[in-house]
Structure formats: C-alpha cells, structure tokens
Amino acid sequence: MKFRRTPLSRFFPVVLAALSLSACISGPKNRLVVTPVPNEETRESASVLVVSTRARSDEPGVVYSGERSPRGEISIINIAAPPDHQTGRLELPHDGSRLDANEHFVTNSIDYIGENPTERVSSWFGQQVEDGSVLIFVHGYNVTFDAAVFGLAQMKLDSGMRQASVLFAWPSSGRLNGYLYDRESANYSRDDLENLITGIANREEVRDITIFAHSMGSWLTMEALRQYSIRNGGLNDKITNVVLASPDLDVDVFWRQMETLGPDRPPFTILVTQDDRALWFSRLIAGASRLGGTDPTSPEVLERLQEAGGITVLDLTDVPGGDRMRHSSFLTAPDIVGHLGSAILNENALVRNYDATRGIVLDVGHLLTAPLRIGDEVDPLVFVPRDMPEDNQAPGAFPRFRPAYAVEDGEVIEVMVEEPASETSTEDGDDEEPDADAPEPVETAPSQND
C-alpha cells in the first residue's frame, strides 16, 4: 500500500467541521456524581470494574482525568439506568444541567480500590461472574472517563450480554484535537492492558474472556494481544472472542499483528461502516486506510479474509439509526446494540452457525424472512453471508436465494432470504420463470431511510 501525502491545507475544513460536530455530541465530563436512586431495587443497573491508567482528578464528578498515571488503579462503579430508558440511547444531560435519576443514567456508588486487587475485587468477581464469562471493554479516542463508564453500562443493559463488565480506561484527552496525544497514551498503556488480560485469565472463576475494543482502542488491544502472544508463545485459551468495532487501525498493520498471533488465535469479529466519518478524519491524519472503514464488498478483501480464516466482518453500512458520525453504531443504533449479546457476545453464537475456520463477510440489514420462522409482521435484523463471486459473476452479485441468520427470542437461527430481482431479469414485459427448486420466495422489507 502506498503512502499518500496530504496537503496540510486540506485538513482545515475537515477539522473545523469535526470540531463543530464534536461540540454538539461530547457533553460535559463531570457526570459521575453519586446520586440517590428512588426505588433502586426495581431499576436496571450495571456494575463496572475499572482498571485505569488515567490520573485521579480532584474535580467533582470527573473521577479520572485524561492525564497519564505512572500506576494503574482499580475502582468499582455502579450505574443505574432511568426508568424509561430506550435501547440505543444514553440519557445524559449534554448542557451541564443537573443529573436527574428519573431521567438520566446516574452513578449509584464509586468504590476506590487502589493499585492492587483486594478482597473487594474478589468479592466483585464472585458476585458478577456467574457463569465464568468476562468482557473487557477498551474505549476509543476522544473519550472522557465518564463517557467510557456510562457507555459500557449502557451496552451491558441494552445488549443483554451475560458477561461481567470490566473497563480498561486508558488516558484519552477527551478532545478532538488530542488525536496524537491519545495515540501515544494508547502506546503508553499497552503493558497495563496486557497485565489486566493476564490477571483475569489467571482467575479460577473465569472460564472465557471476550475483549471488545472500539476505535483507537482496537489498536491498543491488538498491540497488547501481540505482546501477550510473543511473551507466552500464544494467547490464553480463555480468550475466546475478540470484537473490534469501527477499528481506527491501519489495515496493513492489522494483518501483520494477526500474523504474530498465529493460527490458534480466537475468533475475531470486525464491525465496519463504510461511511464512518470519524475514520475518514483519522485517515486524513494517518495517511492510510483504516480497518473500520474497509469496503468488504471488495473481492480482494474477501479473498484475504478467507485466506486468513477465523475472521467475521459485519458490514453495518445499511443499518439505520445511530450517531451522526456513523462511528458508534454498535452502541447507538438500537437494532445493533439490541442484538449484540445474542448474536456476538454470548458464546459467539453467530460464529457457531457457519464454518468459522474461513473468513466471512456478513451484510447486516432488514429483510423479511420466511414467515414460518419469524412472522409476517416482524422486520428482523438479518446477517447475510457475502461469498466470493463465481466466474463471470459481477463483484457483489449473489445467488437469488441463499441462507442467512437472524435472531429470534435471543437465539440465532438460519433463515432463507431472497435478493431483489434485477431490473434486467425480465424481457419484453414477460416475467422470468420461477426456479422450481428454489425455496418459497420471501420479500425484502422497505428501508427505513426510504
């Protein structure tokens, strides 16, 4: 891949536009204020174990700043959702107004543990790790500490994931113009993330570990896993699932990191959005394509995935909803976060439905499926495999009828979908003869963007 130099003048309009957008979505950073919760026992809540390489802040409600700490610190934070919480929404004040437990996510309690694990940490694992499953979440660039905590709590509640929630909070400046500082902070935190993974893997009550990384956190995660693999001659068998959401990671660097992890690495799931505006901005800075903005319809990408094996790419480009930057659809698009636990996080159910030894791209969208399986009135989210084109077949073309996957009652099931008929499929006004061996036709649902 060739490195392309970008004239500095081209950055200014992009930076100005991004700054104006960031000011609308970032909100204040001092929202971790312990707040009384009415009827606490009836409220949905999430307990988050935090391991932070951020410096402690004296500012009320901030807890940890974007400065770097020479030592990691552990804390436990409990978060309660508002009574009328809507999936995909993080109900928080963005104008600095006072937190209201009846309208917003609020903090139940903050328990500072310190540098070393204690009996309190062991007690947390005993209470939260009910079936031996843990998820380590690694946030991305331009993320304040409170945004990371609230975001993981929301994902825990909205996705239905069963894993105990652990947040690795590295020192992001929480500023759009802090991209290079954040990149070095991620570099600074590699050893600490590797130590966290090692410590959790060594706990007897832990049976399996999912690592979920977003944006620049994907680069940090891959580096920590690479270090772990080199140091230990491979990854721990308890690491059973790695998810990279909108990874701000150089494509060529990713493939070199994967080579280091070796053939016995766990299954990887990569969530991409081709119109991710944040990664477009990152590409201008870095001068190279980012993994999260990859076009998985490319035959070259499909071929590389199938050669590598064990990698599932979910193309979220056509999924409606989510944030305006199209960078956090896994959390802000209700359809995605609502299916995250069933399809990806809980036992990696989606991967178990096909041959995970080869790489695969799944187009994610809304299709009506066979009525006997889903129901005529339901418009489910469907994961449709994209295969390599056959000889003389246009790239991106598919067989008319093909198997796909959907989530029903929390379970991944196989369904049949029908591709829309091509405009050239009829001639002289005569309908094409149906294939007698084809399954019963099903219709595509209208897009919510139409």
Solvent accessible surface area in square Angstrom, and as a share of the most:
residue,aa,sasa,rsa
1,M,146,0.65
2,K,181,0.77
3,F,137,0.57
4,R,150,0.55
5,R,211,0.77
6,T,39,0.22
7,P,79,0.50
8,L,127,0.63
9,S,76,0.49
10,R,133,0.49
11,F,32,0.13
12,F,116,0.48
13,P,86,0.54
14,V,22,0.13
15,V,45,0.26
16,L,121,0.60
17,A,62,0.48
18,A,10,0.08
19,L,73,0.36
20,S,68,0.44
21,L,32,0.16
22,S,16,0.10
23,A,80,0.62
24,C,87,0.52
25,I,86,0.44
26,S,58,0.37
27,G,26,0.25
28,P,34,0.21
29,K,101,0.43
30,N,65,0.33
31,R,11,0.04
32,L,3,0.02
33,V,71,0.41
34,V,83,0.48
35,T,23,0.13
36,P,119,0.75
37,V,18,0.11
38,P,64,0.40
39,N,106,0.54
40,E,89,0.40
41,E,146,0.66
42,T,105,0.61
43,R,27,0.10
44,E,102,0.46
45,S,59,0.38
46,A,5,0.04
47,S,17,0.11
48,V,0,0.00
49,L,4,0.02
50,V,0,0.00
51,V,20,0.12
52,S,0,0.00
53,T,1,0.01
54,R,5,0.02
55,A,26,0.20
56,R,115,0.42
57,S,24,0.15
58,D,147,0.76
59,E,80,0.36
60,P,110,0.69
61,G,11,0.11
62,V,7,0.04
63,V,8,0.05
64,Y,2,0.01
65,S,30,0.19
66,G,18,0.17
67,E,110,0.49
68,R,86,0.31
69,S,20,0.13
70,P,110,0.69
71,R,143,0.52
72,G,20,0.19
73,E,35,0.16
74,I,16,0.08
75,S,0,0.00
76,I,1,0.01
77,I,0,0.00
78,N,38,0.20
79,I,0,0.00
80,A,1,0.00
81,A,1,0.01
82,P,7,0.05
83,P,77,0.48
84,D,121,0.63
85,H,35,0.16
86,Q,102,0.45
87,T,60,0.35
88,G,8,0.07
89,R,131,0.48
90,L,53,0.26
91,E,21,0.09
92,L,11,0.06
93,P,10,0.06
94,H,102,0.45
95,D,119,0.62
96,G,55,0.53
97,S,60,0.39
98,R,222,0.81
99,L,28,0.14
100,D,55,0.28
101,A,8,0.06
102,N,86,0.44
103,E,104,0.47
104,H,25,0.11
105,F,0,0.00
106,V,0,0.00
107,T,0,0.00
108,N,29,0.15
109,S,41,0.27
110,I,38,0.19
111,D,47,0.24
112,Y,95,0.36
113,I,28,0.14
114,G,21,0.20
115,E,95,0.43
116,N,104,0.53
117,P,89,0.56
118,T,60,0.35
119,E,146,0.65
120,R,86,0.31
121,V,6,0.03
122,S,45,0.29
123,S,48,0.31
124,W,3,0.01
125,F,4,0.02
126,G,58,0.55
127,Q,116,0.52
128,Q,57,0.25
129,V,12,0.07
130,E,159,0.71
131,D,60,0.31
132,G,6,0.06
133,S,0,0.00
134,V,0,0.00
135,L,0,0.00
136,I,0,0.00
137,F,11,0.04
138,V,0,0.00
139,H,3,0.01
140,G,1,0.01
141,Y,29,0.11
142,N,40,0.20
143,V,28,0.16
144,T,29,0.17
145,F,3,0.01
146,D,0,0.00
147,A,32,0.25
148,A,3,0.02
149,V,0,0.00
150,F,0,0.00
151,G,6,0.06
152,L,1,0.00
153,A,0,0.00
154,Q,2,0.01
155,M,1,0.00
156,K,42,0.18
157,L,34,0.17
158,D,18,0.09
159,S,6,0.04
160,G,51,0.49
161,M,7,0.03
162,R,70,0.25
163,Q,0,0.00
164,A,1,0.00
165,S,1,0.01
166,V,0,0.00
167,L,0,0.00
168,F,0,0.00
169,A,0,0.00
170,W,0,0.00
171,P,0,0.00
172,S,1,0.00
173,S,20,0.13
174,G,18,0.17
175,R,136,0.50
176,L,20,0.10
177,N,120,0.62
178,G,3,0.03
179,Y,12,0.04
180,L,127,0.63
181,Y,69,0.26
182,D,0,0.00
183,R,64,0.23
184,E,95,0.43
185,S,0,0.00
186,A,0,0.00
187,N,51,0.26
188,Y,91,0.35
189,S,0,0.00
190,R,69,0.25
191,D,80,0.42
192,D,40,0.21
193,L,0,0.00
194,E,6,0.03
195,N,96,0.49
196,L,20,0.10
197,I,0,0.00
198,T,45,0.26
199,G,38,0.36
200,I,4,0.02
201,A,4,0.03
202,N,105,0.54
203,R,55,0.20
204,E,172,0.77
205,E,67,0.30
206,V,3,0.01
207,R,124,0.45
208,D,13,0.07
209,I,0,0.00
210,T,2,0.01
211,I,0,0.00
212,F,0,0.00
213,A,0,0.00
214,H,18,0.08
215,S,3,0.02
216,M,1,0.00
217,G,0,0.00
218,S,0,0.00
219,W,22,0.08
220,L,0,0.00
221,T,0,0.00
222,M,0,0.00
223,E,18,0.08
224,A,0,0.00
225,L,0,0.00
226,R,85,0.31
227,Q,31,0.14
228,Y,12,0.05
229,S,8,0.05
230,I,106,0.54
231,R,160,0.59
232,N,84,0.43
233,G,78,0.75
234,G,24,0.23
235,L,27,0.13
236,N,44,0.22
237,D,134,0.69
238,K,51,0.22
239,I,5,0.02
240,T,56,0.33
241,N,3,0.01
242,V,0,0.00
243,V,0,0.00
244,L,0,0.00
245,A,0,0.00
246,S,7,0.04
247,P,0,0.00
248,D,1,0.01
249,L,0,0.00
250,D,29,0.15
251,V,25,0.14
252,D,62,0.32
253,V,57,0.33
254,F,0,0.00
255,W,25,0.09
256,R,167,0.61
257,Q,4,0.02
258,M,4,0.02
259,E,111,0.50
260,T,50,0.29
261,L,9,0.04
262,G,18,0.17
263,P,130,0.82
264,D,136,0.70
265,R,39,0.14
266,P,12,0.08
267,P,43,0.27
268,F,1,0.00
269,T,3,0.01
270,I,2,0.01
271,L,3,0.02
272,V,2,0.01
273,T,3,0.01
274,Q,70,0.31
275,D,63,0.33
276,D,6,0.03
277,R,124,0.45
278,A,18,0.14
279,L,6,0.03
280,W,140,0.49
281,F,13,0.06
282,S,3,0.02
283,R,94,0.34
284,L,22,0.11
285,I,55,0.28
286,A,34,0.27
287,G,15,0.14
288,A,19,0.15
289,S,28,0.18
290,R,11,0.04
291,L,11,0.05
292,G,0,0.00
293,G,31,0.30
294,T,26,0.15
295,D,61,0.32
296,P,0,0.00
297,T,41,0.24
298,S,27,0.17
299,P,41,0.25
300,E,124,0.56
301,V,36,0.21
302,L,3,0.02
303,E,88,0.40
304,R,101,0.37
305,L,5,0.03
306,Q,57,0.25
307,E,130,0.58
308,A,39,0.30
309,G,7,0.07
310,G,19,0.18
311,I,1,0.00
312,T,5,0.03
313,V,8,0.05
314,L,3,0.01
315,D,10,0.05
316,L,5,0.02
317,T,35,0.20
318,D,107,0.56
319,V,2,0.01
320,P,19,0.12
321,G,46,0.44
322,G,32,0.31
323,D,35,0.18
324,R,150,0.55
325,M,26,0.11
326,R,28,0.10
327,H,22,0.10
328,S,25,0.16
329,S,4,0.02
330,F,5,0.02
331,L,22,0.11
332,T,39,0.23
333,A,0,0.00
334,P,64,0.40
335,D,37,0.19
336,I,8,0.04
337,V,0,0.00
338,G,35,0.34
339,H,39,0.18
340,L,1,0.01
341,G,0,0.00
342,S,22,0.14
343,A,1,0.01
344,I,7,0.03
345,L,2,0.01
346,N,32,0.16
347,E,87,0.39
348,N,13,0.07
349,A,12,0.09
350,L,2,0.01
351,V,11,0.06
352,R,154,0.56
353,N,55,0.28
354,Y,32,0.12
355,D,78,0.40
356,A,29,0.23
357,T,110,0.64
358,R,85,0.31
359,G,0,0.00
360,I,3,0.02
361,V,0,0.00
362,L,0,0.00
363,D,29,0.15
364,V,4,0.02
365,G,15,0.14
366,H,30,0.14
367,L,31,0.15
368,L,48,0.24
369,T,8,0.05
370,A,27,0.21
371,P,53,0.33
372,L,169,0.84
373,R,105,0.38
374,I,24,0.12
375,G,24,0.23
376,D,105,0.54
377,E,167,0.75
378,V,71,0.41
379,D,55,0.29
380,P,11,0.07
381,L,2,0.01
382,V,0,0.00
383,F,6,0.02
384,V,6,0.04
385,P,16,0.10
386,R,25,0.09
387,D,63,0.33
388,M,61,0.27
389,P,33,0.21
390,E,127,0.57
391,D,133,0.69
392,N,168,0.86
393,Q,50,0.22
394,A,65,0.50
395,P,93,0.59
396,G,31,0.30
397,A,38,0.30
398,F,44,0.18
399,P,69,0.43
400,R,96,0.35
401,F,44,0.18
402,R,15,0.06
403,P,61,0.38
404,A,0,0.00
405,Y,15,0.06
406,A,0,0.00
407,V,20,0.12
408,E,55,0.25
409,D,139,0.72
410,G,43,0.42
411,E,114,0.51
412,V,20,0.11
413,I,25,0.13
414,E,91,0.41
415,V,4,0.02
416,M,61,0.27
417,V,1,0.01
418,E,25,0.11
419,E,39,0.17
420,P,91,0.57
421,A,57,0.44
422,S,68,0.44
423,E,172,0.77
424,T,120,0.70
425,S,32,0.21
426,T,68,0.39
427,E,133,0.60
428,D,131,0.68
429,G,75,0.72
430,D,97,0.50
431,D,121,0.63
432,E,103,0.46
433,E,145,0.65
434,P,118,0.74
435,D,92,0.48
436,A,105,0.82
437,D,134,0.70
438,A,27,0.21
439,P,51,0.32
440,E,126,0.57
441,P,90,0.57
442,V,10,0.05
443,E,129,0.58
444,T,52,0.30
445,A,15,0.11
446,P,109,0.69
447,S,56,0.36
448,Q,119,0.53
449,N,116,0.60
450,D,147,0.76
